[in-house]
Amino acid sequence: MFQLVCDPSGVVVETCLKELVPAVISWGNKLDHIVRVLLSHILGSAQRCPPLSGVQGSVESQVRVLGERERWNVDVLLRVLIELLPFVHQKAIETCPFPSVVGSAVSSGPEGFWFSTSVLELYAGGHLEWPAFDWVHIDCFPDLIQLACLLPQKEDSLRNRITKFLLAVSEGFGDHYVTHIMLPVFLLAVGDNADLSFLPSAIQPRIKGLRPKSVVAEKLAIMCVLPLLLAGILGASSRHDQLAEYLRKLLVQNTTREGWSATRTSEIIDAVRFLCTFDEHHGIIFNILWEMVVSSSVNLKMSAANLLKVLVPYIDAKVASTHVLPALVTLGSDQNLNVKYASIEVFGAVAQHFKTDMIVDKIRVQMDAFLEDGSHEATISVVRALLVAVPHTTDRLREHLLSKIFQFTATVPAGGDLMRRRERADAFCESIRALDATDLPSTSVRDLLLPAIQNLLKDPDSLDPAHKEALEIIIKERSGGTYEAISKVMGMGAHLGIASSVTSFFGEGGLLGKKETGEPAEQIESPKPPVPQSSQDDTRFSRIMRGNFGGMLRGKAKGSEEAP
């Protein structure tokens, strides 16, 4: 059965889930054995994978890099676990050791059978064994928590599958079970306090053992278990108020608490990110977000900006217009510069994910308002924010960014602080290389891109060698590689305030290796042979590839001779 369930064919898996698994359960009557083997297979599939990092004692050394096959196996085995839950639930009811009260204590509602407070009180006495009931919170939940702590951030699909199982337990076992047993187990697992009075004293030590005991375990608990607590337990439809209260405690009360670290806040925000993948929780999150945005606390406003950034990929254009952009405009007008610059980065994330004219226009207006500030920091923040959006945004916003880069490169003084000049040049070069990898109109290349590059090359001290090499290649390719074409560009740029001299490019050792001679101008302007077809066929693919090798080129520029 397990061999067939983990078959790489989806058709085989579906048939096994619908036909084979229920038949084996009914025929073999070995549910206890099957669920034990199932949990073992789930954990084993993940544990066999290599760690994300070899650094002992780090968080990354605890999580695993799942291959395609292992990810498939864990996913289908979690689906089997969900399919087996009704059998586990039914067996727990049938083996209830309190027959005298079972009629009134085990209630039947529209969602099925669930366990009342009176049954749980008798169970807490610990006088009778109830293994079918124990299995859920003594074996299953701890193993799922252990599995969650093996999953890196990108494994949202598997985390979502675990969440579905937890929600199914909430629905089948009832609200009292969630309140008195399920919730305390996961609260302890994330390092919070919990009431274990409804658990037998004999098993309480095992549940208390789930509490993280080291700094690394605490980080793993927040990164990996907290998302399940928020989405899989507090995310049940009957617990919206409790979810809002708990989120407010995490995001508002803890953030303003003295001694609370910013690192812990970022870990919590990453856990809330997973909750953002469920549309039904957006309303709760935005209500708390507005509390943070209008707060007088700088820490809360910074946390709000960070939360907005992780929320952007999971919302639609309507929510972005009605909730996200107004919140960002509010943060962008804050007197604290750190808050203002944090909002700029989020505007870039919005530009990256939405292409509607209304949103793009609002972003352009707001970015211009930031640039009117005139500060070095604002300029760098705006350029880097829009740089992220370049491959995904509209032509209008690309043109807007390119025009701003041209304006800034044309007015940057040659003197000034070298570190600031280098920071500006890095931001402009990265943006130019990203823009070069897109389909820019020829007029924009002629009027803005090439003149901006010429402006940057006037200050070689501020340029990273890798950027300088890439810019020279862009000029050569975008101009067809001929002196005549570049001369026209530079001559045309004269009326824009660009120096017409190109000695630095065409002197000995220059871009095209030409020596300046005393030849008449008409000889220089004489017709050139046509460019070979192979050069003309250099499509934007080469520019895209070149744009992604910045890190490699930068490493070579630093003199590293090591093989990658």
BELTA-V206207 format. One line per field, one symbol per residue. ss: DSSP state (H for helix, E for strand, C for the rest). psi: psi as a letter, one per 20 degrees, with the letter a starting at -180 (. if undefined). A space follows every 50 residues. Layout:
BEGIN
ss = ???
psi = ???
END
This chain:
BEGIN
ss = CHHHHCCCCHHHHHHHHHHHHHHHHHHHCCHHHHHHHHHHHHHHHHHCCC ECCCCCCCCCCCCECCCHHHHHHHHHHHHHHHHHHHHHHHHHHHCCCCCC CHHHHEEEECCEEEECHHHHHHHHHCCCCCHHHHHHHHHHHHHHHHHHCC ECCCCHHHHHHHHHHHHHHHHHHCHHHHHHHHHHHHHHHCCCCCCCCCCC HHHHHHHHCCCCCCHHHHHHHHHHHHHHHHHHHCCCHHHHHHHHHHHHHH HHHCCCCCCCCHHHHHHHHHHHHHHCCCHHHHHHHHHHHHHHHCCCCHHH HHHHHHHHHHHHHHCCHHHHHHHHHHHHHHHHCCCCHHHHHHHHHHHHHH HHHCCCHHHHHHHHHHHHHHHCCCCHHHHHHHHHHHHHHCCCCCHHHHHH HHHHHHHHHHHCCCCCCHHHHHHHHHHHHHHHHHHHCCCCCHHHHHHHHH HHHHHHHCCHHHCCHHHHHHHHHHHHHHCCCCHHHHHHHHHHHHHHCCCC CCHHHHCCCCCCCCCCCCCCHHHHCCCCCCCCHHHHCCCHHHHHHHHCCH HHHHHHHCCCCCCC
psi = ghghhjqiphgggggghhggghghghghllgggghghghgggghhhhiqq qhqjopirghihqqoprgghggggghhhhgghhighggghhhghjpjmhh jhghhoqoahibpqprhhghgghhhkhqqmhhghhgihggghhhggghii prhilhghhhghghghhhggggirhhgggiggghghghhjjrqqokijpq hhighhghiippjrgghgghgghhhghhgghhfiiqhjkgghggggghgg hgghhippipqhghghhghhhhghhiiohiihggghghghhhgjriphgg hghgghhhgihgijrrhghghhggghhhhghijqhphggghhhghhhhhg hhipjqhgggghggghhhhghhhiqgggggggghghghigiiarhghghg gghggggghiipqhbaphghhhgghggggggghghhjrnqqhhhgghggg hhghghiimhhipphgggghghggggghjjjqhgghggghghihijjppi pkhhhjapjagjjqpprkqqhhhhjqqqqqpqhhhhjnaighhgghhijg hgghhhhjjpjqq.
END
